[in-house]
Amino acid sequence: MDPALLRSERLTSEVSQLHTLTQNVGASFECPVCYELLKEPTSAGECGHVFCRECIEHSIMHSNLCPVCRHATTSLATVNHLLES
């Protein structure tokens, strides 16, 4: 097979893998309530789901259930997402 074609296919594969990786990493830092980058990441109790502090505080004013899994939100805890990953 042509070496230039092999390089091109390898680069295409690597770019595709990099794109998938960046999508997955981006999702790790996205709030499931506002869908924006996490601001003051805060965990909603035992389930461990993480939200922007403002989003989860607003949510629990209406219901003490996690907006993702509906488990009871017993406490809020600030999360350092970089140290956990």
C-alpha positions as CSV (number, residue, x, y, z in Angstrom):
1,M,0.0,0.0,0.0
2,D,1.1,3.6,-0.7
3,P,3.0,5.0,2.4
4,A,1.3,8.4,1.9
5,L,-2.1,6.8,2.0
6,L,-1.2,4.8,5.2
7,R,0.0,8.1,6.9
8,S,-3.2,9.8,5.8
9,E,-5.4,7.0,7.2
10,R,-3.4,6.9,10.5
11,L,-3.8,10.7,10.9
12,T,-7.5,10.5,10.1
13,S,-7.9,7.8,12.8
14,E,-5.8,9.8,15.3
15,V,-7.9,13.0,14.7
16,S,-11.1,11.0,15.2
17,Q,-9.8,9.6,18.5
18,L,-8.8,13.0,19.7
19,H,-12.2,14.4,18.8
20,T,-13.9,11.7,20.8
21,L,-11.6,12.3,23.7
22,T,-12.2,16.0,23.8
23,Q,-16.0,15.4,23.7
24,N,-15.8,13.0,26.7
25,V,-13.6,15.4,28.7
26,G,-15.9,18.3,27.9
27,A,-18.9,16.4,29.1
28,S,-17.1,15.8,32.5
29,F,-17.0,19.5,33.1
30,E,-20.6,20.2,32.0
31,C,-23.4,20.9,34.4
32,P,-26.4,18.7,33.7
33,V,-28.8,21.5,34.6
34,C,-27.5,24.5,32.6
35,Y,-25.3,22.5,30.1
36,E,-22.5,25.0,30.6
37,L,-19.0,24.7,32.0
38,L,-19.3,23.9,35.8
39,K,-19.0,27.0,38.0
40,E,-18.1,26.1,41.6
41,P,-18.6,22.4,41.0
42,T,-20.9,21.0,43.8
43,S,-21.9,17.5,44.5
44,A,-25.5,16.8,45.4
45,G,-25.1,14.3,48.3
46,E,-24.5,10.6,48.2
47,C,-25.3,10.0,44.5
48,G,-22.3,12.1,43.6
49,H,-23.8,14.0,40.6
50,V,-22.0,17.3,40.2
51,F,-23.6,20.7,39.3
52,C,-22.8,24.4,39.3
53,R,-23.4,25.5,42.9
54,E,-26.0,28.0,41.8
55,C,-27.9,25.4,39.7
56,I,-28.1,22.9,42.5
57,E,-29.0,25.5,45.1
58,H,-31.8,26.7,42.9
59,S,-33.0,23.2,42.2
60,I,-33.1,22.1,45.9
61,M,-35.2,25.2,46.7
62,H,-38.0,23.5,44.7
63,S,-37.2,19.9,45.5
64,N,-34.6,18.1,47.7
65,L,-34.1,15.5,44.9
66,C,-31.1,15.2,42.7
67,P,-32.1,16.6,39.2
68,V,-30.4,13.7,37.5
69,C,-31.3,10.5,39.5
70,R,-34.0,11.8,41.8
71,H,-32.2,10.5,45.0
72,A,-32.6,12.6,48.1
73,T,-30.1,15.5,48.3
74,T,-29.0,15.5,51.9
75,S,-26.0,17.8,51.7
76,L,-23.9,19.8,49.2
77,A,-20.2,19.5,48.9
78,T,-17.8,21.5,46.8
79,V,-15.9,19.3,44.4
80,N,-12.4,19.7,42.9
81,H,-13.1,17.8,39.7
82,L,-9.4,17.8,38.6
83,L,-8.2,16.0,41.7
84,E,-10.9,13.3,41.4
85,S,-10.2,12.4,37.7
